[in-house]
Amino acid sequence: MIEKVGSMTAVRKPYLLGHAEIAALYGVERQTSQKWRADGTLPDPDLLVSGNPYWLLTTVLKLNGVGGREATAQRLAAFEAGTPGGYRAKPKASLPVILGITEVAQVLGRDKQAISRWRHRKQLADADYVLSGSPLWLLNTVLADAKARDRVVQQAEVERLRTRERGSQKPRGRTSKPPEPRTQPSPLPVPRTFTRDQGDEAEAFLAAAFAQGLSVVIRPKRQKP
């Protein structure tokens, strides 16, 4: 579906934000948005594309007015103006299929480096979004461009994406489980000095050290007369 924007047409697409856009909306540093995600203030992303997290505007605006956070009307208007044809989609709404360079490469049967070269050489349709520095395309944009350029499309990949089967993608910036706690090593035995008449004790000390996987350095020392 398209709508008129002045003398141009723009495909309707949901407003999406990455960390950079969230930071700009709330007037904070990008690292602050990443911290919000790490501590759970920002919920899990609504969309994961090429391993990068993105949120719908309606999700991000739930933080407005909470904990002193403010998305001013001016910043909100500037963000929306930057996405012609954008609309506020609800988190559970049916969203269009959105691709990053990884998914475009899968659809066209090429590697990511080839897709990047095509983009920089203007041999690929302009991205529908550029969020947090990463280009994103609607699936229909990529398919229409491939048809116009007579490029082969991997139909199985198209169907997989349409059914939201993106395969395994590791989200960036946040681990799915906390790191395993580190095991503290056992303390080392207290150094001891043995005389020639303490052979049994020295032997027991060495045996205990070796049993712990330790190595022992022997430094001869003269006995006092």
FENPEKA-V279990 format. One record per backbone hydrogen bond with DSSP energy under -1.0 kcal/mol. CO is the residue of the C=O (numbers start at 1). NH is the residue of the N-H. E is the energy in kcal/mol with one decimal. If there is no record, write none. Layout:
# FENPEKA-V279990
co:CO nh:NH e:E
co:CO nh:NH e:E
This chain:
# FENPEKA-V279990
co:1 nh:12 e:-2.2
co:3 nh:10 e:-2.4
co:5 nh:8 e:-2.1
co:8 nh:5 e:-3.3
co:10 nh:3 e:-2.1
co:13 nh:87 e:-1.4
co:15 nh:57 e:-1.5
co:17 nh:55 e:-2.7
co:18 nh:22 e:-2.3
co:19 nh:23 e:-2.4
co:20 nh:24 e:-2.0
co:21 nh:25 e:-2.3
co:22 nh:26 e:-1.8
co:23 nh:28 e:-2.5
co:29 nh:33 e:-1.3
co:30 nh:34 e:-2.0
co:31 nh:35 e:-2.0
co:32 nh:36 e:-2.3
co:33 nh:37 e:-1.7
co:34 nh:38 e:-2.1
co:35 nh:39 e:-2.5
co:36 nh:41 e:-1.2
co:36 nh:42 e:-2.0
co:47 nh:54 e:-2.4
co:49 nh:52 e:-2.5
co:51 nh:172 e:-1.7
co:52 nh:49 e:-2.4
co:54 nh:46 e:-1.2
co:54 nh:47 e:-2.1
co:55 nh:17 e:-2.3
co:56 nh:60 e:-2.1
co:57 nh:61 e:-2.5
co:59 nh:62 e:-1.2
co:60 nh:63 e:-1.8
co:61 nh:64 e:-1.2
co:63 nh:66 e:-2.1
co:66 nh:69 e:-1.5
co:69 nh:65 e:-3.1
co:72 nh:76 e:-2.5
co:73 nh:77 e:-2.3
co:74 nh:78 e:-2.0
co:75 nh:79 e:-2.1
co:76 nh:80 e:-2.4
co:77 nh:81 e:-2.2
co:80 nh:83 e:-1.5
co:83 nh:86 e:-2.1
co:85 nh:13 e:-1.8
co:87 nh:15 e:-2.5
co:90 nh:93 e:-2.2
co:97 nh:139 e:-2.7
co:99 nh:137 e:-2.7
co:100 nh:104 e:-2.5
co:101 nh:105 e:-2.2
co:102 nh:106 e:-1.5
co:103 nh:107 e:-2.4
co:104 nh:108 e:-2.3
co:105 nh:110 e:-2.2
co:107 nh:154 e:-3.5
co:111 nh:115 e:-1.7
co:112 nh:116 e:-2.4
co:113 nh:117 e:-2.2
co:114 nh:118 e:-2.6
co:115 nh:119 e:-2.3
co:116 nh:120 e:-2.3
co:117 nh:121 e:-2.0
co:118 nh:123 e:-3.5
co:119 nh:122 e:-1.4
co:129 nh:136 e:-2.5
co:131 nh:134 e:-2.4
co:134 nh:131 e:-2.4
co:136 nh:128 e:-1.5
co:136 nh:129 e:-2.1
co:137 nh:99 e:-3.6
co:138 nh:142 e:-1.7
co:139 nh:143 e:-2.4
co:140 nh:144 e:-2.4
co:141 nh:145 e:-2.1
co:142 nh:146 e:-2.4
co:143 nh:147 e:-2.2
co:144 nh:148 e:-2.1
co:145 nh:149 e:-1.8
co:146 nh:151 e:-3.0
co:153 nh:155 e:-1.3
co:154 nh:158 e:-1.8
co:155 nh:159 e:-2.5
co:156 nh:160 e:-2.0
co:157 nh:161 e:-2.4
co:158 nh:162 e:-2.2
co:159 nh:163 e:-1.4
co:160 nh:165 e:-2.9
co:161 nh:164 e:-1.7
co:164 nh:166 e:-1.4
co:195 nh:198 e:-2.3
co:198 nh:202 e:-2.4
co:199 nh:203 e:-2.3
co:200 nh:204 e:-2.1
co:201 nh:205 e:-2.3
co:202 nh:206 e:-2.4
co:203 nh:207 e:-2.3
co:204 nh:208 e:-2.2
co:205 nh:209 e:-2.1
co:206 nh:210 e:-2.6
co:207 nh:211 e:-1.9
co:208 nh:212 e:-1.0
co:209 nh:214 e:-2.2
co:210 nh:213 e:-1.6
